[in-house]
Amino acid sequence: MLPTVLKGIRDTGWASGEGELMEGTSTIATAFDTVLRPLAVSIPVPTARFSPTRSLFRDCLLQCRDKILSDIGLQALQQR
């Protein structure tokens, strides 16, 4: 089960969870390698706002990742 979940995260470049650590809070995140070290960006959101707009948060998160990589001179290494 876990290997399948991790492969899905690698394939999409992001992961999300709803209420796993704190009830009523959802998170969407991405991680990526840079020349200096691995970095991660996450967006915590109240679950009531997250569920209906998950794709918007995902798109914004991946744009943020791509902008960071572009600003430090690297291409986006992960596919959407």
N, C-alpha and C positions, 0 to 999 in steps of 0.2 A: 504494500500500500504506500508506504513512505517513498520508495524509489519512484513510483508513478507520479506522486504529487510533486516531488522535486523536479522530475523531467518536465512536467507541465509548467512549472515556474520558470525553468530555464528556457523553454520554448517560447513563452509569452513575454518574458522579461519583467514580470511583476507578480505580486501575490497580494491577497487580501484576506481579512478575517473579520468576522462580525461577533463582537461580544466575547472573544476568547480570553482576554485578560481583564476586561472591565465591562460589566453589563451596561448596555446602551451606547457603547463606543465601538466603532468600526475603524479599520485601518487598511490603507492600501500602500504598498511599498515597492521599491525597486532597488536593486543593488548592482553595482558595476565596478569594474577595475579601472584604475587610472595608473599613470606612471608611478605615482608616489605610494598609493595604497588603495585598497578597496574602499568604496564609499557606498552609503545607502541614503535614500531619501524616503521619508514616509509622511503620510498625511492622515492624522487622526480626525475622525468626523463623527458627530452624533449619528447613530444608526438610522434614525428616522430620516435624516437628510441624505445618508449615503446610499441606501438601497435603491431609491428611484433614479439616482444620478451617477451610478457607479461608472458608467462609460465616460462621462465627463471628467470625473476625477482621474480615471485611468489615462485618458488622453492628456490631461494637464500634467500628470506625473511623468509620463514618458517624454513630453515636450521639455520639461524641466531637466530630466536626465540628459536628453540630447543637447540642450543648451549648455549644460555644464561641460559635457565632453567636447563640444565645439569650442567653448571658451578656453579650454586648456589644450586645444590643438589635436584632439582625438576625434575620430568618427564614432558614431553610435555603434557599439559592438554587438548589440542585441537586436533581434528582429522583433517587430510588433506582432 
